[in-house]
């Protein structure tokens, strides 16, 4: 049986997302910690939906002992003009304040789906640079993620192009395996990424090979993702994680699993499913277990 030290070593890079679990915030945090996780990806609703208010939610997270992987999600920020742009700037400031209160140093921003947004990549880059500048006083990095149903930016390759155009030190990219698999973006394109500018990696799978329309992608993404190793894209996920590792990515992986079935299950059972996935990725894929005395566990060449 894997001892506690080996367990921690194998899964320390992995965390759960609160969206996967039902119930109050405190119960979610307890289930994650009991399963052996040391980090949690949080969302705005965790705070504003708390019965004692958002600052009470912040206190609960800080007292849980779990580190905040990041905070999500700022939507439809970039490409707007006039009063719409100013409105989103005000929203962003509030999101940054909550992110900082949690002690999270990454705010996730998703590519716009708005028909009111410009499709000019330089305009998008300019707005993201402004967002990153707003985040600097808080010590927060912005992870920009290309939604697979985004209006203009719907693959990580385009998101990376925009991040490079913006050229701001605390603006980087967020990688989400679901969107890569759904959009069928070639994994070889990851070799063009700078690992220092990958601020967050979110992992999940799903149960069918294709999502043929944006509508099908959205429905699957919001209701029927599963943990890595549970879906039909296992080989692609393994390749993805190994490519990131070979590239030099040494940051966090969060299980971004929206699943209508899981929110009907007891929290410890879902957390154990996440733990099995983390152990598989940590031990069998990335080989991060603590070696036994006198043994050395080598990664295959």
C-alpha positions as CSV (number, residue, x, y, z in Angstrom):
1,X,0.0,0.0,0.0
2,X,1.2,3.5,-0.8
3,X,2.3,5.3,2.3
4,X,1.3,8.9,3.1
5,X,4.7,10.3,2.0
6,X,4.6,8.6,-1.4
7,X,0.9,9.6,-1.8
8,X,1.8,13.3,-1.2
9,X,4.7,13.1,-3.6
10,X,2.7,11.5,-6.3
11,X,-0.3,13.9,-6.2
12,X,1.2,17.2,-4.9
13,X,1.0,18.8,-8.4
14,X,-2.7,17.8,-8.7
15,X,-5.8,19.5,-7.2
16,X,-9.6,19.3,-7.5
17,X,-12.0,22.0,-8.7
18,X,-14.9,22.9,-6.4
19,X,-17.3,22.6,-9.4
20,X,-17.0,18.8,-9.3
21,X,-18.6,18.5,-5.8
22,X,-22.0,19.2,-4.4
23,X,-22.7,20.8,-1.0
24,X,-21.4,23.7,1.0
25,X,-17.8,25.0,0.5
26,X,-16.6,23.7,3.9
27,X,-17.7,20.1,3.0
28,X,-16.0,20.3,-0.3
29,X,-12.7,21.5,1.2
30,X,-12.9,18.7,3.9
31,X,-13.5,16.0,1.3
32,X,-10.5,17.1,-0.8
33,X,-8.2,17.3,2.2
34,X,-9.4,13.9,3.5
35,X,-8.6,12.4,0.1
36,X,-5.0,13.7,0.4
37,X,-5.1,16.8,-1.9
38,X,-3.2,19.9,-0.9
39,X,-4.7,22.4,-3.3
40,X,-8.1,23.5,-4.6
41,X,-9.3,25.5,-7.7
42,X,-11.9,28.0,-6.6
43,X,-14.7,29.9,-8.4
44,X,-16.4,33.1,-7.7
45,X,-19.7,31.4,-6.7
46,X,-17.8,29.6,-3.8
47,X,-17.4,33.1,-2.3
48,X,-20.5,35.0,-3.2
49,X,-22.8,32.0,-2.6
50,X,-21.6,31.5,1.0
51,X,-24.4,32.0,3.5
52,X,-22.2,34.1,5.7
53,X,-20.8,36.2,2.9
54,X,-17.7,36.1,0.7
55,X,-15.3,37.0,3.4
56,X,-16.5,34.1,5.5
57,X,-15.8,31.9,2.5
58,X,-12.3,33.3,2.2
59,X,-11.7,32.5,5.9
60,X,-12.9,28.9,5.4
61,X,-10.5,28.4,2.5
62,X,-7.6,29.9,4.4
63,X,-8.4,27.8,7.5
64,X,-8.7,24.6,5.5
65,X,-5.0,24.3,4.9
66,X,-5.5,23.9,1.2
67,X,-3.6,26.1,-1.2
68,X,-5.6,27.9,-3.8
69,X,-4.5,26.7,-7.3
70,X,-6.3,29.7,-8.9
71,X,-9.6,31.6,-9.1
72,X,-12.1,31.5,-12.0
73,X,-13.5,32.8,-14.1
74,X,-13.4,36.2,-15.9
75,X,-15.5,35.9,-19.0
76,X,-15.9,38.0,-22.2
77,X,-13.4,40.6,-21.1
78,X,-11.4,41.3,-24.2
79,X,-12.3,43.0,-27.5
80,X,-15.1,45.3,-26.2
81,X,-15.3,49.1,-26.6
82,X,-16.9,52.0,-24.8
83,X,-19.3,51.4,-21.9
84,X,-19.1,47.6,-22.4
85,X,-15.3,47.7,-22.0
86,X,-15.5,49.9,-18.8
87,X,-18.2,47.6,-17.4
88,X,-15.9,44.6,-17.8
89,X,-12.9,46.5,-16.3
90,X,-15.0,47.1,-13.2
91,X,-15.9,43.4,-13.0
92,X,-12.3,42.4,-13.5
93,X,-11.3,44.7,-10.5
94,X,-13.7,42.9,-8.3
95,X,-12.5,39.5,-9.4
96,X,-8.9,40.5,-8.7
97,X,-9.9,41.6,-5.2
98,X,-11.5,38.3,-4.4
99,X,-8.6,36.4,-6.0
100,X,-6.1,38.3,-3.8
101,X,-8.2,37.8,-0.7
102,X,-8.0,34.0,-1.2
103,X,-4.2,34.2,-1.6
104,X,-4.5,32.8,-5.1
105,X,-1.9,34.1,-7.5
106,X,-3.6,33.0,-10.8
107,X,-6.9,34.4,-12.2
108,X,-8.3,32.5,-15.1
109,X,-9.7,34.5,-18.0
110,X,-11.6,32.7,-20.8
111,X,-11.7,33.8,-24.4
112,X,-14.7,35.8,-25.4
113,X,-17.9,34.4,-26.9
114,X,-19.5,37.8,-27.3
115,X,-20.8,38.9,-30.7
116,X,-20.1,42.5,-29.5
117,X,-16.3,41.8,-29.2
118,X,-13.8,42.7,-31.8
119,X,-12.1,39.8,-33.7
120,X,-8.9,41.8,-34.2
121,X,-6.1,39.9,-32.3
122,X,-4.2,43.1,-31.6
123,X,-7.3,44.6,-29.9
124,X,-7.7,41.4,-27.9
125,X,-4.0,41.5,-26.9
126,X,-4.2,45.2,-25.9
127,X,-7.2,44.5,-23.6
128,X,-5.4,41.5,-22.0
129,X,-2.3,43.6,-21.4
130,X,-4.5,46.1,-19.6
131,X,-6.0,43.3,-17.5
132,X,-2.5,42.0,-16.6
133,X,-1.5,45.5,-15.6
134,X,-4.5,45.8,-13.3
135,X,-3.4,42.5,-11.7
136,X,0.2,43.6,-11.0
137,X,-0.5,45.4,-7.7
138,X,-2.2,42.3,-6.4
139,X,0.7,40.0,-7.4
140,X,-1.7,38.0,-9.6
141,X,-0.9,36.3,-12.9
142,X,-3.5,36.1,-15.7
143,X,-4.0,32.7,-17.3
144,X,-5.7,33.2,-20.7
145,X,-7.6,30.2,-21.9
146,X,-9.1,29.6,-25.3
147,X,-12.6,28.1,-25.0
148,X,-13.3,25.6,-27.8
149,X,-16.5,27.6,-28.6
150,X,-14.8,31.0,-28.4
151,X,-15.9,33.4,-31.1
152,X,-12.3,34.3,-32.2
153,X,-10.0,32.5,-29.9
154,X,-11.0,28.8,-29.7
155,X,-7.7,27.0,-29.6
156,X,-4.7,27.3,-27.4
157,X,-2.6,28.1,-30.4
158,X,-4.5,31.3,-31.0
159,X,-4.5,32.1,-27.3
160,X,-0.8,31.7,-27.3
161,X,-0.5,34.1,-30.3
162,X,-2.5,36.7,-28.4
163,X,-0.4,36.3,-25.2
164,X,2.8,36.8,-27.3
165,X,1.4,39.9,-28.9
166,X,0.5,41.3,-25.5
167,X,4.0,40.6,-24.2
168,X,3.3,41.2,-20.5
169,X,5.3,39.3,-17.8
170,X,2.2,38.3,-15.7
171,X,0.1,37.3,-18.7
172,X,0.3,33.7,-19.7
173,X,-1.7,30.9,-21.0
174,X,-4.1,28.4,-19.4
175,X,-4.3,24.9,-20.9
176,X,-7.5,22.9,-20.7
177,X,-7.4,19.4,-22.0
178,X,-11.1,19.3,-22.7
179,X,-10.9,22.2,-25.1
180,X,-7.9,20.8,-26.9
181,X,-9.6,17.4,-27.3
182,X,-12.9,18.9,-28.4
183,X,-11.2,21.2,-30.9
184,X,-8.8,18.5,-32.1
185,X,-5.9,20.8,-31.8
186,X,-2.7,19.0,-32.7
187,X,-0.7,18.2,-29.6
188,X,2.6,18.9,-31.5
189,X,1.7,22.6,-31.3
190,X,2.5,22.5,-27.6
191,X,6.2,22.4,-28.5
192,X,5.9,26.1,-29.4
193,X,4.9,27.1,-25.9
194,X,7.2,28.7,-23.3
195,X,6.7,26.6,-20.2
196,X,7.4,29.7,-18.0
197,X,4.2,31.3,-19.6
198,X,2.0,28.3,-18.9
199,X,0.3,29.5,-15.7
200,X,-2.3,26.7,-15.2
201,X,-3.2,23.3,-16.7
202,X,-6.8,21.9,-16.3
203,X,-7.4,18.3,-17.0
204,X,-10.5,16.3,-17.8
205,X,-11.8,13.8,-20.4
206,X,-15.2,12.9,-21.8
207,X,-17.0,9.8,-23.0
208,X,-17.3,10.3,-26.8
209,X,-14.7,10.8,-29.5
210,X,-16.1,14.0,-31.1
211,X,-18.1,17.1,-30.3
212,X,-19.3,18.1,-33.8
213,X,-20.8,21.5,-33.0
214,X,-20.1,24.4,-30.5
215,X,-23.4,23.6,-28.9
216,X,-22.4,19.9,-28.3
217,X,-19.1,21.1,-26.9
218,X,-20.7,23.4,-24.5
219,X,-23.2,20.8,-23.3
220,X,-20.5,18.2,-22.8
221,X,-18.1,20.6,-21.1
222,X,-20.7,21.8,-18.6
223,X,-22.4,18.5,-17.7
224,X,-20.4,15.4,-18.6
225,X,-16.7,15.7,-18.2
226,X,-14.9,12.9,-16.4
227,X,-11.6,12.5,-14.6
228,X,-8.5,11.7,-16.7
229,X,-8.4,7.9,-17.1
230,X,-12.2,7.5,-17.1
231,X,-12.9,8.7,-20.6
232,X,-12.1,7.6,-24.2
233,X,-9.1,10.0,-24.8
234,X,-6.7,8.4,-22.3
235,X,-3.8,8.1,-24.8
236,X,-4.1,11.7,-25.9
237,X,-4.2,12.9,-22.3
238,X,-1.1,10.9,-21.5
239,X,0.7,12.4,-24.5
240,X,-0.4,15.8,-23.5
241,X,0.9,15.5,-19.9
242,X,4.1,14.0,-21.0
243,X,4.6,16.8,-23.6
244,X,4.1,19.4,-21.0
245,X,6.5,17.6,-18.6
246,X,9.1,17.3,-21.4
247,X,8.7,21.0,-22.2
248,X,9.6,21.8,-18.6
249,X,6.2,22.7,-17.2
250,X,6.4,22.2,-13.4
251,X,3.2,24.0,-12.3
252,X,-0.2,22.9,-11.1
253,X,-2.7,20.5,-12.7
254,X,-6.3,21.0,-11.7
255,X,-9.2,18.5,-12.4
256,X,-11.8,20.7,-14.2
257,X,-14.6,18.2,-14.1
258,X,-18.1,19.4,-14.6
259,X,-20.3,16.3,-14.2
260,X,-24.1,16.2,-13.4
261,X,-23.7,12.6,-12.0
262,X,-20.9,13.5,-9.7
263,X,-22.8,16.3,-8.0
264,X,-25.4,13.6,-7.0
265,X,-22.8,11.4,-5.3
266,X,-21.4,11.6,-1.8
267,X,-18.4,13.9,-1.7
268,X,-15.9,11.3,-0.4
269,X,-16.7,9.0,-3.3
270,X,-16.1,11.6,-5.9
271,X,-12.9,12.7,-4.2
272,X,-11.7,9.1,-4.3
273,X,-12.3,9.0,-8.0
274,X,-10.2,12.2,-8.3
275,X,-7.5,10.6,-6.1
276,X,-7.3,7.5,-8.4
277,X,-6.8,9.8,-11.4
278,X,-4.1,11.8,-9.6
279,X,-2.3,8.7,-8.5
280,X,-2.4,7.2,-12.0
281,X,-1.0,10.5,-13.5
282,X,1.5,11.0,-10.7
283,X,2.8,7.5,-10.4
284,X,2.3,5.7,-13.7
285,X,2.5,8.6,-16.2
286,X,4.9,11.2,-14.6
287,X,6.6,8.7,-12.2
288,X,6.7,11.1,-9.2
289,X,6.4,8.6,-6.3
290,X,9.1,8.6,-3.7
291,X,11.5,5.8,-4.5
292,X,11.9,3.0,-1.9
293,X,15.2,3.0,0.0
294,X,18.0,1.6,-2.3
295,X,15.8,1.8,-5.4
296,X,15.7,4.4,-8.2
297,X,12.6,4.7,-10.3
298,X,13.7,5.9,-13.8
299,X,11.5,7.4,-16.4
300,X,11.5,5.4,-19.7
301,X,13.5,7.1,-22.5
